[in-house]
């Protein structure tokens, strides 16, 4: 009889599990190590039980990892990422995917950073922004081992209760978006506090959308042509097609021109995420830094002073340096391998949730997760 197969059949919450394990005359390590391939990933990997009545000591076998249940999966948040990373710890395919994702992110960040820096210098040369401007110092927060709640609490402690504008920077994968969402929720726990999230990224995306749309209408093959689209005259026109103000009772940016008439809040996850926008953002951002900085500064001033709101500003340092506020933070991740692992986990959770439902067991979810991993790691 294969005892490891019997272990395979044990359900985590079976009332007979502990009694059956105690009936074994061999340590559980023997069964787990001898035929580990028979054990499902959802099988508990921590057991505490007396080896016999004559011993008061206990055998403890590895700390139990959290299970990837449907409830955890459907949250699609940092908790989900952490559970997936733990479930796939040591998996060769996951390591391969993580390395690829991490390398891609770091390469894009480096490319974007160079272009953004070049764009700021270009804006200074044009006289759009002050070449002698020096931003207030940033407070660096290492997010390694910290939850978004802990990071947000640190920012609140450092900012105090009178902050009108809070700036948050950091490279891709450091958790800026999640932190902003948590910070907003915490600040709004006070009913008197109204918080709005602002990202220069959506302004750059809006200008890029207009430039790409212009090319579709004016360039013969419709392909993006920066030399034709990004002239001084066109950029002036594109910026005039962006309007910030109160729409439907809330602050928003309206894109109105070239046949478009939409609000950024309504298209930020659809139209503004299309390839025609995403792949051309660095090129457009390089020549529109000054214009976007001025647009953002005016919008933030309107909300913080006239609107009486707390503004959370997220972006790259190059793009948010010119917004005045003493409350500035940079998120860093001292273990940069986690950047790739987080992004890989995000891709996997998004793919897996579409293939399972609330009736799926942890074993079934794990199987789907590994199937998606196999497809992505090819």
Secondary structure, DSSP 4 states (H G I P E B T S, - for coil): --HHHHHHH--TT-TTHHHHHHT-SS-HHHHHHHTGGGS-TTS----EEES-TT---EEE-SPPPPP--HHHHHH-SHHHHHHHHHHTTT-HHHHHHHHHHHHHHHHHHHHHHHHHHHHHHHHHHHTSS-TT--PPPPEEEE-TT--HHHHHHHHHHHH-S--SEEEEEE-TTS-HHHHHHHHHHHHTTSTT--EEEEEHHHHHHHHHHHHHHHHHHHSTT----HHHHS-HHHHHHHHHTEEEEEETTEEEEEEEETTEEEEHHHHTTTGGGSHHHHTTHHHHHHHHHHHHHHHHHHHHHIIIIIS--EEEEES-HHHHTTS--S-EEEEE-SSTHHHHHHHHHHHHHHHHHTT--TT--HHHHHHHHHHHHHHHT-
